[in-house]
Amino acid sequence: MEVKGGGLGDAFRITGKHISLALLVLVLTTLLLLDWERNPFIYTHIPTQHGSDTLLPPPASFHHHPNNSTESMEPAEVKTEITDGNSENGTASVETKVCNYAKGRWVADSRPPLYPVQCKYIQRNWACRLTNRTDFSYEGYRWKSIDCKMPEFESSHFLERMKNKIVAFIGDSLSREQFQSMMCMLTGGQESSDVEDVAENYGFLQFLRNGAIHHHGWAYRFRTTNTTVLHSWSARLCDREPINATDPNTLYAMHLDRQPSFIRENIDQINVLVLNTAHHWSKQMVNMDKEVMYVNGAPVQDRNLNNIENAKIFKVNNIVKWLDSKLALNPSLQVFFRTTSPRHFFKGDWNAGGSCDNTVPMTRGSEVLQEESIDKVVAGAVEGTRVKLLDITALSDLRDEAHISHYGKKANDCLHWCLPGVPDTWNELLGAQL
């Protein structure tokens, strides 16, 4: 009986080929799927009906410290939705990448300052055009961020964003300069019936026996938007109280671990808080103010903490930690810690013949290229917290020609700035980061 070839054996051979081919396709498909899961956007390209290409957004990048990110982007902030795979309902979390506005350069700008020198909110000796200074080239520069486009400061836009809110500047006289700059920027330096003095509402006014008024702070409300902008003096950000209230010559306890009473009492009403502390942390200044450093309700005994620089570091970390706990409970609050405003005393300190006579801009360079702040104390304190860094140190350090100097007074002031001037840039950075 003849048995013909093919039949069942051929059927198995054909089936084996099919199986091998199917396995190959399965392996390739699996590899493609795995690669797509790792980077799905390489393969996502959807042509539109109008001939242009619509690309899905690139995958999100994660930054451990979003406040200090120097990622280049326009506009200033880009919110990227990231689906949490562990979430039962698939709700997307939102990460915000924030530009590093402190990295950039000073560029020549022919536009006039943001407000005239006659602005009523400027302390007269800070208005350099009202002194015997004759060179005002320091006014002809604006800060330009390298990493991202910094929006133009618009007073109406700022006030609308701050509608029904309180913006507080708390710190030393450099904080007061920033506050005065902000008031001039918001009003354009013009008188307006819309602006109401509400300092008395905050207990800032003390009426002296001779009828004079002593200011503990300033506060103004813009009636149209119900926006309040204020400055409260607290040079070292410590609670301060007399050790013996009945003794007119008493020393004062400076509590390193207690926050200033104004902040404690008003933190739940403030919406934007801008802090600074730096130049009053010297043994000479503490002694001049008749203060004794306290911790846990008692004079400091620790030798390391008695070092004034260590005490400053302790205070900065202490208040940042406290504010971070408040931010966790109050999502409508934003806190900025401004870094140190640099001094420029050359050939001696403020009390040893130091001066700042240079009037030529940019003699020390015009760019800031480093990623990290040069104020390590403040930058280290806010790292990993909800408190944001308002980094102005390096960019201000390039502007040694923009101080009050000796104009209009006998002593050299190489600490405070001419207004209009460098503090306007601080507020432009603040407005951009808000």
Protein Blocks (a to p, Z undefined) as FASTA:
>chain_A
ZZdehjjmmmmmmmmmmmmmmmmmmmmmmmmmmmmmmmmmlmgccddfkopacddddddd
ddfblmlpcbdcddfbdcdddddfkbmnlpacdddddddfkgccddddfbdcfbdfklmk
bcfklmmklmmbfbfklmmcccddfkbccddddfklmmmmmgoiacddeddfklmmmmmm
mmmmmnnopacfkbccfklmnopaccdfkopacdfbdcdddfklopacdddddfkopacd
dfblmlmkbccdddfkbccfklmmmmmmpmbdcdddfklmcfklmmmnopacdeehiacf
bfklmpmklmmmmmmmmmmmmmmmmmmmmmkbccddddddddddehiafknopacfbfbe
hklojbdfbfbdfblmlmmmmgopabdcddfklmmmmmmmlcnklnhiabdcfkbccddd
fklmmmmmmmmmZZ
